[in-house]
């Protein structure tokens, strides 16, 4: 009987352990480090968006901080394998949580640079309850306000560009003239079709601004573009994306001129996934909610239609 009691207890423990394992969140995939220049690396994938790492004279500058504390610690551990120098500065390309929330893993008192609109969006998110935002003590400590600002951080010269709101209202592109490298943030990604950039209308993103930003980045003397998600691209890749977006925008404009409704245009020119990608199943909770409660997420066609029809009526 004692043996049976132990067996039953062991089985119950195994079942509890299995249940706990099943409920534990999956660990993010490891960051893949890619060397771009002797003192420049890209931290691709892992938790959240891509990061760019610049090794200065005595410290390290990171562009985009990953999504989670675990993912950011992974990135910091990878950086520590490359150099013993501490990370002292983070530059944010925009306010999305998958590029910002990893700031919780960075040292207290770290310098955080962003566009002023990025900081405003993060402050608004904190005021609304904190979802999609870092803690208040990890808000940007320095903001840019001009179309172009040049900074030198521990001997690393960088140019920070904000031509126009694109993915969000606070997009900031980070350019290293010496290394001919640009960090694009989510203005440019490879996990979406070329003609379907991600425009956050809720953050005052803009298709026209997206086109202006990509034209601006193409105009820089750059050879490598660290995207917000996906692999590193070339100038030719950006030109291909700009051409695809321009052509699709022109088709939408022509259909508006013909008097087509938004729904007719969306049916004729649906937003496409990246080549070879499959639509992700919605989370169980979201799938169980009534469709009216969930509401569709505005896409590229919505953004273009809104911009063009607004122009017609003003």
C-alpha positions in Angstrom: 0.0 0.0 0.0 2.9 2.3 0.8 4.4 1.6 -2.6 1.1 2.4 -4.3 0.8 5.7 -2.3 4.3 6.7 -3.5 3.4 5.8 -7.1 0.2 7.8 -7.1 2.0 10.7 -5.5 4.8 10.5 -8.1 2.2 10.4 -11.0 0.4 13.4 -9.6 3.7 15.3 -9.3 4.5 14.4 -12.9 1.1 15.6 -14.1 1.4 18.9 -12.1 4.9 19.4 -13.6 3.6 18.7 -17.1 0.7 21.2 -16.6 3.1 23.8 -15.3 5.4 23.3 -18.3 2.5 23.5 -20.7 1.4 26.8 -19.1 4.9 28.4 -19.0 5.5 30.9 -21.8 7.8 29.7 -24.6 11.3 31.0 -24.4 12.1 33.4 -27.3 14.5 32.1 -29.9 18.1 33.2 -29.4 19.4 36.4 -30.9 21.5 35.8 -34.0 24.5 38.1 -34.1 25.7 39.3 -37.5 28.9 41.3 -37.9 28.5 44.1 -40.4 31.7 46.0 -39.8 34.7 45.6 -37.4 32.8 47.5 -34.6 29.2 47.1 -35.8 26.9 44.2 -35.3 23.2 43.4 -35.9 21.3 41.4 -33.3 18.7 39.8 -35.5 15.5 38.1 -34.2 15.2 36.9 -30.7 12.6 38.7 -28.7 11.1 41.5 -30.7 12.7 43.6 -33.4 16.3 43.7 -34.6 19.0 45.7 -32.9 22.1 47.4 -34.1 25.2 47.4 -31.9 28.0 50.1 -32.2 31.2 49.5 -30.2 32.6 52.9 -29.1 35.9 53.9 -27.5 34.9 52.8 -24.0 31.2 51.8 -24.3 28.5 50.3 -26.5 25.5 52.0 -28.2 22.5 49.8 -29.0 19.7 50.7 -31.4 16.4 49.2 -30.2 16.2 47.3 -27.0 14.2 44.1 -27.8 10.8 43.2 -26.5 11.2 41.4 -23.2 13.6 41.4 -20.2 14.6 37.9 -21.1 15.2 38.8 -24.8 17.2 41.9 -23.9 19.3 40.0 -21.4 20.1 37.5 -24.2 21.2 40.4 -26.4 23.3 41.9 -23.7 24.9 38.5 -23.1 25.8 38.2 -26.8 27.3 41.7 -26.7 29.4 40.7 -23.7 30.9 37.9 -25.8 32.1 40.5 -28.3 33.4 43.2 -26.0 33.7 43.8 -22.2 32.7 47.5 -22.7 29.4 48.4 -21.0 26.2 49.4 -22.8 25.6 53.1 -21.9 23.2 54.3 -24.6 20.1 53.0 -26.4 18.6 54.8 -29.4 15.0 53.9 -30.2 13.7 53.9 -33.8 10.0 54.0 -32.6 7.7 53.3 -29.7 6.4 49.8 -30.4 6.8 47.5 -27.5 8.8 44.9 -29.4 11.6 47.4 -29.8 11.2 49.2 -26.4 10.1 47.0 -23.6 13.4 45.3 -23.2 14.7 48.5 -21.7 13.9 47.0 -18.3 17.0 44.8 -18.6 19.4 47.7 -19.2 21.3 49.5 -16.4 19.6 52.2 -14.4 20.6 55.7 -15.6 21.2 54.6 -19.1 20.9 57.3 -21.8 17.9 56.7 -24.0 17.5 58.7 -27.2 14.4 58.9 -29.4 12.3 61.3 -31.5 10.1 63.6 -29.4 6.9 61.9 -30.8 8.2 58.5 -29.7 8.5 59.8 -26.1 5.0 61.3 -26.3 3.6 57.9 -27.5 5.3 56.1 -24.7 4.0 58.6 -22.1 0.5 58.2 -23.5 0.8 54.4 -23.2 2.0 54.6 -19.6 -0.9 57.0 -18.8 -3.3 54.5 -20.3 -2.1 51.7 -18.0 1.4 50.9 -19.2 0.6 48.2 -21.8 3.1 48.4 -24.7 5.4 50.7 -22.8 8.5 50.4 -20.6 8.5 51.5 -17.0 8.5 55.3 -16.4 12.1 55.2 -15.3 13.0 53.9 -18.8 11.5 56.8 -20.8 13.8 58.6 -23.3 16.2 60.9 -21.6 17.1 62.8 -24.8 14.8 63.6 -27.8 15.4 64.8 -31.3 13.1 67.4 -32.8 14.6 68.1 -36.3 14.6 66.3 -39.6 18.3 65.6 -39.2 20.4 65.7 -36.0 24.0 64.6 -35.7 25.3 63.0 -32.5 28.7 61.7 -31.5 28.5 59.1 -28.8 31.8 57.8 -27.3 33.5 58.5 -30.6 30.7 57.0 -32.8 29.2 59.6 -35.2 25.6 59.0 -36.1 23.0 60.9 -38.0 19.4 60.7 -36.8 16.7 61.3 -39.4 13.0 61.9 -39.1 11.7 62.9 -42.6 8.0 62.3 -41.8 5.7 60.1 -39.7 5.6 56.7 -41.4 5.2 53.5 -39.4 4.5 55.8 -36.4 4.6 59.5 -35.7 8.0 59.1 -34.0 10.1 57.1 -36.5 13.8 57.7 -36.2 16.3 56.3 -38.8 19.9 55.9 -37.5 22.7 56.3 -40.0 26.4 55.7 -39.6 28.2 57.6 -42.5 31.5 55.9 -41.6 30.1 52.4 -41.8 27.4 53.1 -44.4 24.8 51.4 -42.3 21.2 52.5 -41.6 18.9 51.2 -38.9 15.4 51.5 -40.4 13.1 50.5 -37.6 9.8 49.1 -38.8 9.6 51.5 -41.7 11.4 48.6 -43.5 10.8 45.0 -42.6 11.0 41.7 -44.5 8.2 39.8 -42.8 5.6 41.6 -45.0 5.0 41.8 -48.7 6.9 44.5 -50.5 3.8 46.5 -51.3 2.3 46.2 -47.8 4.2 48.3 -45.2 2.9 48.4 -41.7 1.3 51.8 -41.0 0.1 52.4 -37.5 -2.8 54.7 -38.0 -3.4 54.7 -34.2 0.1 56.3 -33.9 -0.5 58.7 -36.7 1.6 56.8 -39.2 1.4 57.8 -42.9 1.8 56.1 -46.3 3.1 59.4 -47.8 5.5 59.7 -44.9 6.6 56.1 -45.4 7.5 56.9 -49.0 9.4 60.1 -47.9 11.3 58.1 -45.3 12.3 55.3 -47.7 13.3 57.9 -50.4 15.4 59.6 -47.8 17.1 56.4 -46.7 17.8 55.4 -50.4 19.4 58.9 -50.8 22.0 58.2 -48.1 25.4 56.8 -48.9 24.6 53.5 -47.3 25.2 49.9 -48.3 23.5 47.9 -45.5 20.1 48.5 -43.9 19.3 46.8 -40.6 15.5 46.3 -40.9 13.0 46.3 -38.0 12.3 42.6 -38.6 14.1 40.2 -40.9 17.5 40.2 -42.6 19.8 43.0 -43.5 18.9 44.6 -46.9 20.6 46.6 -49.6 19.7 49.9 -51.3 18.3 47.9 -54.2 15.9 46.1 -51.8 14.6 49.4 -50.5 14.1 50.7 -54.1 12.2 47.5 -54.9 9.9 48.0 -51.9 9.4 51.7 -52.8 8.4 50.9 -56.3 6.0 48.2 -55.2 4.3 50.5 -52.7 4.1 53.4 -55.2 2.5 51.2 -57.8 -0.1 49.8 -55.4 -0.8 53.3 -54.0 -1.4 54.5 -57.6 -3.8 51.6 -58.3 -5.8 52.6 -55.1 -5.8 56.2 -56.2 -7.2 55.2 -59.7 -10.0 53.2 -58.1 -10.9 56.1 -55.8 -11.1 58.3 -58.9 -13.4 55.7 -60.5 -15.7 56.0 -57.5 -15.0 52.6 -55.9 -15.7 52.2 -52.2 -13.2 51.3 -49.6 -14.5 47.7 -49.3 -14.4 47.3 -53.1 -10.8 48.4 -53.2 -9.9 46.2 -50.3 -11.5 43.2 -52.1 -9.6 44.0 -55.3 -6.3 44.8 -53.7 -6.1 42.9 -50.5 -3.1 43.3 -48.1 -0.7 40.5 -48.8 1.5 38.5 -46.4 5.2 38.1 -46.9 6.1 35.6 -49.7 5.6 32.1 -48.3 4.0 33.2 -45.1 0.8 31.9 -43.7 -1.8 33.9 -41.8 -1.4 33.4 -38.0 -4.3 32.0 -36.1 -5.8 34.6 -33.7 -5.3 34.0 -30.0 -8.0 31.8 -28.5 -9.5 34.7 -26.4 -9.6 37.0 -29.5 -11.1 34.3 -31.6 -13.8 33.6 -29.0 -14.8 37.3 -28.9 -17.5 38.6 -31.2 -16.2 39.9 -34.5 -17.8 43.3 -33.8 -15.9 43.5 -30.5 -12.6 42.6 -32.1 -12.9 45.0 -35.1 -10.6 44.8 -38.1 -7.1 46.2 -37.9 -6.7 49.0 -40.5 -4.3 48.0 -43.2 -2.4 49.6 -46.0 -5.5 50.1 -48.2 -7.3 51.8 -45.3 -4.3 54.1 -44.8 -4.0 55.1 -48.5 -7.8 55.6 -48.8 -8.0 57.8 -45.8 -5.1 60.0 -46.9 -6.4 60.4 -50.5 -10.0 60.9 -49.7 -9.1 63.5 -47.1 -7.2 65.4 -49.7 -10.1 65.4 -52.0 -12.4 66.9 -49.4 -10.1 69.6 -48.1 
